[in-house]
Amino acid sequence: MLNSQFPYNELPKLQDIVIEPERKLTEACSTCWKTLYQLHGFLDAFESGTVNGDLLLLQLADARHSFDLDKKPIAISRVFEAYSSENALGDDTLDTLFAFLAQYRHTDEISLDTLSPAYLLSGRKKTGLSRDRKDINIRSYHTNLTLYTPPAQASVIKSLKEDLEYTFRNPRNEEGLIQMCLCHFQLRALAPYNALNDHAARVFSQLWIKSLKLNFSFLPFSRIISENREAYQLMMREVAGKGRYADWCLYLVQITTEAATYLLARLKDIQSLRKNTYDLITKYTEYPLPAELLGIVFSRPFIKPKYITEALQCHRQTAYAYLGHMVRAGILVEKRSGREKLYLHKQLLDVLSN
């Protein structure tokens, strides 16, 4: 029986978990696949370069939610300001967030090593199961009471590690969604790292989405989970204590569907904003500005003259003139970042923040 105050050394191996085909879960999986392919079809209509830029910004916004769930909160405006600013805005959370994002963009392999925060931050391979005797547990967001304590026996951890690695290398394609859900749970339940175990589990789910070879590389799992974060913790306890793996799979499949729906809505919002901004740039400024500015002002929420001079091969004074016109048109807002001047595209930041 699970006692949340003591390590739970009775986690089953993934290979031993059998999910009975229940109608509710089967229907949820079917709906999820339809939603994923609907999103895939929507993105087919756009140039990959433009969409990839939008997805990168949304992925950065979602990473911020993931760190917030791991109790490392940071304002989304600060994230994007640091993304553009050359000033020393960074702190440990920002540095870690950017390191994760950079590494996962170039990672296809799924293993305990590549998911390890130590590996991602150092750039060197380290032991996948690097957790020492440090107290690791899952707590209630509301009360901060411990809900679950991961295994502590070395033999149990070693066995579960080997089982996870085997499952990563031998996916059961016919049960893809179910296996993704179970691996996500097991990463949280095993908690193999000294920190950011929940974040690693969510990134695993994103890498699994990436492995499908659809035309989007991530889903905003963290954004959806953050809306009802306590359920994410309580479900963890229920599954570990009572073996309710089918309930967990149903929960995470529904999260996946909501994440795909949310991503589709945000991409449509950005497309609509892009069209309105194009009209402002080409028709309603003091004189028509180069249409190429559209790509620049949507490349990130905080713009600086350097982006314009590099993209348009123009003089810095010309870039400032373009920026001045966009400020007067209400597209951008001037903002100081230390000794550097940035230009905030507030409507884009609003869409990313939602």
C-alpha positions as CSV (number, residue, x, y, z in Angstrom):
1,M,0.0,0.0,0.0
2,L,1.3,3.5,-0.9
3,N,2.4,5.7,1.9
4,S,3.2,9.1,0.4
5,Q,5.9,9.8,3.1
6,F,8.0,6.7,2.2
7,P,9.6,5.7,-1.1
8,Y,7.3,3.5,-3.2
9,N,9.5,0.6,-4.3
10,E,6.7,-1.4,-5.9
11,L,6.3,0.3,-9.2
12,P,5.7,-2.3,-12.0
13,K,7.7,-2.5,-15.1
14,L,6.1,-1.0,-18.2
15,Q,6.3,-4.4,-19.9
16,D,4.1,-5.8,-17.2
17,I,1.3,-3.2,-17.4
18,V,-1.7,-4.4,-19.4
19,I,-4.4,-1.8,-20.4
20,E,-7.7,-3.4,-21.1
21,P,-9.4,-1.9,-24.2
22,E,-12.1,0.2,-22.7
23,R,-14.6,2.0,-24.9
24,K,-14.0,5.4,-23.4
25,L,-10.2,5.1,-23.8
26,T,-10.5,3.8,-27.4
27,E,-12.8,6.6,-28.4
28,A,-10.5,9.2,-26.8
29,C,-7.5,7.8,-28.7
30,S,-9.5,8.0,-32.0
31,T,-10.5,11.6,-31.3
32,C,-6.9,12.4,-30.5
33,W,-5.5,11.0,-33.7
34,K,-8.2,12.9,-35.7
35,T,-7.2,16.1,-34.0
36,L,-3.5,15.6,-34.6
37,Y,-4.1,15.0,-38.3
38,Q,-6.4,18.0,-38.5
39,L,-3.6,20.1,-37.2
40,H,-1.2,18.5,-39.7
41,G,-3.6,19.2,-42.5
42,F,-4.0,22.9,-41.5
43,L,-0.2,23.4,-41.4
44,D,0.1,21.9,-44.9
45,A,-1.4,25.2,-46.3
46,F,1.5,27.4,-45.1
47,E,5.1,27.8,-45.9
48,S,7.2,25.7,-43.5
49,G,9.6,28.5,-42.7
50,T,6.8,30.8,-41.5
51,V,5.1,28.1,-39.5
52,N,8.3,26.8,-38.0
53,G,9.0,30.3,-36.6
54,D,5.5,30.5,-35.1
55,L,5.9,27.0,-33.6
56,L,9.3,27.9,-32.1
57,L,7.8,30.9,-30.3
58,L,4.9,28.8,-29.0
59,Q,7.3,26.1,-27.9
60,L,9.3,28.7,-25.9
61,A,6.1,29.9,-24.3
62,D,5.1,26.4,-23.4
63,A,8.6,25.7,-21.9
64,R,8.0,28.6,-19.6
65,H,4.8,26.9,-18.4
66,S,6.7,23.7,-17.9
67,F,9.2,25.4,-15.7
68,D,6.4,27.1,-13.8
69,L,4.9,23.6,-13.1
70,D,8.3,22.6,-11.7
71,K,8.0,25.6,-9.3
72,K,10.5,27.8,-11.3
73,P,8.1,30.6,-12.3
74,I,9.2,33.3,-14.7
75,A,7.2,36.0,-16.5
76,I,6.7,35.2,-20.2
77,S,7.5,38.8,-21.1
78,R,10.9,38.4,-19.4
79,V,11.5,35.1,-21.3
80,F,11.0,36.8,-24.6
81,E,12.9,40.0,-23.6
82,A,15.9,37.8,-22.6
83,Y,15.5,35.9,-25.9
84,S,16.2,39.2,-27.8
85,S,18.3,41.3,-25.4
86,E,22.1,41.3,-25.3
87,N,22.0,42.5,-21.7
88,A,22.6,40.2,-18.7
89,L,19.0,39.5,-18.1
90,G,19.6,35.8,-17.5
91,D,19.1,33.9,-14.3
92,D,19.4,30.2,-13.6
93,T,15.8,29.5,-14.7
94,L,16.2,31.5,-17.9
95,D,19.5,29.9,-18.7
96,T,18.1,26.4,-18.0
97,L,15.0,27.1,-20.1
98,F,17.0,28.3,-23.1
99,A,19.4,25.3,-22.8
100,F,16.5,22.9,-22.8
101,L,14.9,24.5,-25.8
102,A,18.1,24.6,-27.8
103,Q,18.9,20.9,-27.1
104,Y,15.5,19.5,-27.8
105,R,15.3,21.3,-31.1
106,H,18.2,19.2,-32.3
107,T,17.4,16.0,-30.4
108,D,15.5,13.1,-31.9
109,E,16.8,10.3,-29.7
110,I,14.7,9.4,-26.7
111,S,16.7,8.0,-23.8
112,L,17.3,8.6,-20.1
113,D,20.6,10.2,-21.0
114,T,19.2,12.7,-23.6
115,L,16.3,13.5,-21.3
116,S,18.6,14.2,-18.3
117,P,18.8,17.8,-17.2
118,A,22.5,17.3,-16.4
119,Y,23.2,16.1,-20.0
120,L,21.2,18.9,-21.6
121,L,22.9,21.7,-19.5
122,S,26.4,20.4,-19.6
123,G,26.5,19.1,-23.2
124,R,28.3,16.0,-21.8
125,K,26.8,12.5,-21.3
126,K,26.3,11.7,-17.7
127,T,24.6,8.8,-15.9
128,G,21.0,8.8,-16.9
129,L,19.8,7.9,-13.4
130,S,21.8,10.6,-11.6
131,R,19.5,10.9,-8.6
132,D,21.3,10.6,-5.3
133,R,19.8,10.5,-1.8
134,K,18.3,13.9,-2.1
135,D,14.6,14.0,-1.1
136,I,12.6,13.9,-4.3
137,N,8.8,13.9,-4.1
138,I,5.7,15.0,-5.8
139,R,3.7,17.6,-3.8
140,S,0.3,19.2,-3.9
141,Y,0.3,22.6,-5.6
142,H,-2.4,23.7,-3.1
143,T,-1.1,22.5,0.2
144,N,2.5,21.6,-0.6
145,L,2.0,18.3,1.2
146,T,3.8,15.2,-0.2
147,L,1.6,13.1,-2.4
148,Y,4.1,10.6,-3.6
149,T,7.8,9.6,-3.0
150,P,9.7,7.8,-5.7
151,P,11.6,4.5,-5.3
152,A,14.8,4.6,-3.3
153,Q,16.2,1.0,-3.6
154,A,19.1,0.9,-6.0
155,S,18.1,-2.5,-7.4
156,V,14.5,-1.2,-8.1
157,I,15.8,1.9,-9.7
158,K,18.2,0.0,-11.9
159,S,15.5,-2.5,-13.0
160,L,13.0,0.3,-13.8
161,K,15.7,2.2,-15.7
162,E,16.5,-0.8,-17.9
163,D,12.8,-1.4,-18.5
164,L,12.3,2.3,-19.6
165,E,15.3,2.2,-21.9
166,Y,13.9,-1.1,-23.5
167,T,10.5,0.5,-24.0
168,F,12.1,3.6,-25.6
169,R,14.0,1.4,-28.1
170,N,11.1,-1.0,-28.8
171,P,8.0,1.1,-29.3
172,R,4.7,-0.7,-29.9
173,N,3.4,1.3,-32.8
174,E,-0.1,-0.1,-32.6
175,E,-0.3,1.2,-29.0
176,G,1.6,4.5,-29.6
177,L,-0.6,6.9,-27.6
178,I,-1.0,4.4,-24.7
179,Q,2.8,3.8,-24.6
180,M,3.5,7.5,-24.6
181,C,1.1,8.0,-21.7
182,L,2.7,5.1,-19.7
183,C,6.3,6.3,-20.3
184,H,5.3,9.8,-19.3
185,F,3.9,8.4,-16.0
186,Q,6.9,6.2,-15.4
187,L,9.4,9.0,-15.8
188,R,7.5,11.0,-13.2
189,A,7.0,8.0,-10.9
190,L,10.7,6.9,-11.1
191,A,12.0,10.5,-10.9
192,P,15.5,9.5,-12.1
193,Y,17.1,13.0,-11.9
194,N,18.0,15.4,-9.1
195,A,15.6,18.1,-10.5
196,L,13.1,18.8,-13.3
197,N,11.8,15.2,-13.4
198,D,8.3,16.4,-14.3
199,H,9.7,18.7,-17.0
200,A,11.7,15.8,-18.5
201,A,8.5,13.7,-18.6
202,R,6.6,16.4,-20.5
203,V,9.5,16.9,-22.9
204,F,9.5,13.1,-23.5
205,S,5.9,13.5,-24.7
206,Q,7.0,16.3,-27.0
207,L,9.8,14.2,-28.4
208,W,7.3,11.4,-29.0
209,I,5.1,13.8,-31.0
210,K,8.2,14.8,-32.9
211,S,8.9,11.1,-33.7
212,L,5.5,10.9,-35.6
213,K,7.1,13.0,-38.4
214,L,4.0,15.3,-38.7
215,N,4.6,18.9,-39.7
216,F,4.7,20.1,-36.1
217,S,7.4,19.1,-33.7
218,F,5.7,19.8,-30.3
219,L,2.4,20.2,-28.5
220,P,1.8,22.6,-25.6
221,F,1.2,19.9,-23.0
222,S,2.4,22.2,-20.2
223,R,0.0,25.0,-21.1
224,I,-3.0,22.7,-20.9
225,I,-1.8,20.9,-17.7
226,S,-1.2,24.2,-16.0
227,E,-4.9,25.1,-16.3
228,N,-5.6,22.3,-13.8
229,R,-2.3,21.5,-12.3
230,E,-3.5,19.9,-9.1
231,A,-5.3,17.1,-11.1
232,Y,-1.9,16.3,-12.7
233,Q,-0.5,15.7,-9.2
234,L,-3.4,13.9,-7.7
235,M,-3.8,11.6,-10.7
236,M,-0.1,10.6,-10.2
237,R,-0.9,9.5,-6.7
238,E,-4.0,7.6,-7.7
239,V,-2.2,5.7,-10.4
240,A,0.8,4.8,-8.3
241,G,-1.3,3.7,-5.3
242,K,-4.2,1.9,-7.0
243,G,-2.8,0.9,-10.4
244,R,-5.3,3.0,-12.3
245,Y,-3.2,3.1,-15.5
246,A,-6.2,3.2,-17.8
247,D,-7.5,6.3,-16.1
248,W,-4.0,7.9,-16.4
249,C,-3.9,7.1,-20.1
250,L,-7.4,8.5,-20.7
251,Y,-6.3,11.7,-18.8
252,L,-3.2,12.2,-20.8
253,V,-4.8,11.3,-24.2
254,Q,-7.4,14.0,-23.5
255,I,-4.6,16.4,-22.5
256,T,-2.9,15.6,-25.9
257,T,-6.1,16.3,-27.8
258,E,-6.6,19.6,-25.9
259,A,-3.0,20.6,-26.6
260,A,-3.4,20.0,-30.3
261,T,-6.7,22.0,-30.3
262,Y,-5.0,24.8,-28.4
263,L,-2.0,24.9,-30.8
264,L,-4.3,25.1,-33.8
265,A,-6.2,28.0,-32.3
266,R,-3.1,29.9,-31.4
267,L,-1.6,29.4,-34.9
268,K,-4.9,30.7,-36.4
269,D,-4.7,33.7,-34.1
270,I,-1.1,34.4,-35.3
271,Q,-2.2,34.1,-39.0
272,S,-5.0,36.5,-38.4
273,L,-2.7,39.0,-36.7
274,R,-0.2,38.6,-39.4
275,K,-2.8,39.5,-42.1
276,N,-3.9,42.6,-40.1
277,T,-0.3,43.7,-39.5
278,Y,0.5,43.3,-43.2
279,D,-2.3,45.7,-44.0
280,L,-1.0,48.2,-41.5
281,I,2.6,47.9,-42.8
282,T,1.7,48.2,-46.5
283,K,-1.3,50.5,-46.5
284,Y,-1.8,52.5,-43.3
285,T,1.6,53.7,-42.2
286,E,2.8,57.2,-43.2
287,Y,4.1,55.6,-46.4
288,P,4.1,52.0,-47.5
289,L,6.9,50.0,-45.8
290,P,8.7,47.0,-47.2
291,A,6.5,43.9,-47.0
292,E,9.6,42.0,-45.8
293,L,9.2,43.8,-42.4
294,L,6.3,41.5,-41.7
295,G,8.5,38.5,-41.3
296,I,10.8,40.4,-38.9
297,V,8.1,41.7,-36.6
298,F,6.7,38.2,-36.3
299,S,10.1,36.5,-35.7
300,R,9.8,37.3,-32.0
301,P,7.9,39.7,-29.7
302,F,10.9,42.0,-29.0
303,I,12.5,43.5,-32.1
304,K,15.7,45.5,-32.4
305,P,17.2,47.4,-35.4
306,K,19.8,44.8,-35.9
307,Y,17.2,42.3,-37.2
308,I,16.0,44.8,-39.9
309,T,19.5,45.8,-41.0
310,E,20.5,42.1,-41.4
311,A,17.4,41.0,-43.1
312,L,17.0,43.9,-45.5
313,Q,20.6,44.8,-45.9
314,C,19.8,48.4,-45.1
315,H,21.5,51.2,-43.1
316,R,20.8,51.4,-39.3
317,Q,19.3,54.8,-39.8
318,T,16.8,53.3,-42.2
319,A,15.9,50.6,-39.8
320,Y,15.2,53.2,-37.1
321,A,13.0,55.1,-39.6
322,Y,11.0,51.9,-40.3
323,L,10.7,51.2,-36.5
324,G,9.5,54.8,-35.9
325,H,6.7,54.4,-38.5
326,M,5.6,51.1,-36.9
327,V,5.6,52.7,-33.5
328,R,3.4,55.6,-34.7
329,A,1.1,53.1,-36.4
330,G,0.6,51.2,-33.1
331,I,2.3,48.0,-34.3
332,L,5.3,48.3,-31.9
333,V,6.0,49.9,-28.6
334,E,9.4,51.2,-27.5
335,K,10.9,49.6,-24.5
336,R,14.2,50.0,-22.7
337,S,16.2,46.8,-21.8
338,G,19.1,48.1,-19.8
339,R,21.1,50.3,-22.2
340,E,19.5,48.7,-25.2
341,K,16.3,49.8,-26.9
342,L,13.9,47.1,-27.9
343,Y,10.6,47.3,-29.8
344,L,7.7,45.2,-28.4
345,H,5.1,43.7,-30.6
346,K,2.5,43.6,-27.9
347,Q,-0.2,41.9,-29.8
348,L,2.1,39.0,-30.7
349,L,3.1,38.7,-27.1
350,D,-0.6,38.7,-26.1
351,V,-1.3,35.7,-28.5
352,L,1.7,33.8,-27.1
353,S,0.7,34.5,-23.5
354,N,-3.0,34.0,-24.3
